[in-house]
Amino acid sequence: MKTSVENVADLCESSEDNCKKFIDRIIKTNREVFMMSSLLDKQMCGYDLIKEIFSRCDVFLSQGAVYPVLYTLEGEGLLHAEYSKGDMRSKKYSLTLSGRKVAEKDVEDFAKALEQVSLLLKR
Amino acid sequence: MLKNTINGLDKILFDEIPKGSVILVTGAEGTLKSGLVFSMMTNYIAANDEHGLYVTLEQNVESHLRNMNSLGIKEEGGLHIFDYRDMRLEWMDSDLDLIKTTEEVIDSYKEKYDNLTLFALDSLNALYSISENGNMRNKIYNFFSHLRDEDLTSFLIMESAQSRISGQFSQFHQIEHFLADGTIELGMIEGKGGVKRYIQILKMRATKHAMEKHQLTVNDNGINILGPIY
């Protein structure tokens, strides 16, 4: 028989898990924003991006979800790709001028949207 | 309509291929498997406001496009070509489940383009050779199901000569042919006039088609299907 303290602990843990599940879903669905946001600071390859988002958000974006987005954004002229000098093993992506504008606006709009959703839920 | 995408294809395909069909395109090397599929897809995309995805495991995008250009087949904006070069350079093969990853790649493009209706994988042999063999029959079954669930008309290229030589993949062949809605065989045949390429539809569910081998040629205008070879 569990004590009430243990039950509360279980509830907190389950709430944490639930919260993690929602964060996971939000980041995966909106990975383009998170990827572009990461690229605001420095140029990265697909591997770096997956690692960065995992260490920052504790969410693993699969390779099949990340590389198509990189190629599409590159095709749309929002990213520039180049192989590192002396290292043909990784193609580094950076934001183009128009990509930076889109990324900054998307990050701002996304944060606003999350705030609004949060307010809606608290009513 | 797919049957109008290659000059002369209507000689062997009398009805339209049903949407969401999964078709195997088999043949030995040099029989124009990639060229035929890519040509069908670019011509279809050019004539319709739809998108397609061509996944190449054997070559990178640049070398694939060079080969296609040499056959007189031009790139089409709505046909997205995806290769695994960067992924395979940055990750260990053991970190990649390429069948699952291919499904995720499809999902990503489908998410971006609602009207993604065509898919090609070049080739199944390459997918097998760099995938873990464990439970492969189930993985193939699920992969085919995934393509159908996404309502994609899909072309899976499979080099048959390699598979005949190597017994490694033979166990999977039965299941592919059994699961596929259609099989198009490409080959070469030696006759009086020398070696000729041919195309033959071995199976196409819910579609009337010719059974004979027809000659396949390539010129500056791309791929053409001529009359039957007897």
Interface residues (C-beta under 8 A of the other chain):
Chain A: C45 G46 Y47 S62 Q63 G64 A65 Y67 P68 V69 Y71 T72 G75 M88 R89 S90 K91
Chain B: H80 F82 D86 M87 L89 E90 W91 D95 L96 K100 T101 T102 E103 E104 V105 D107 S108 Y109 K112
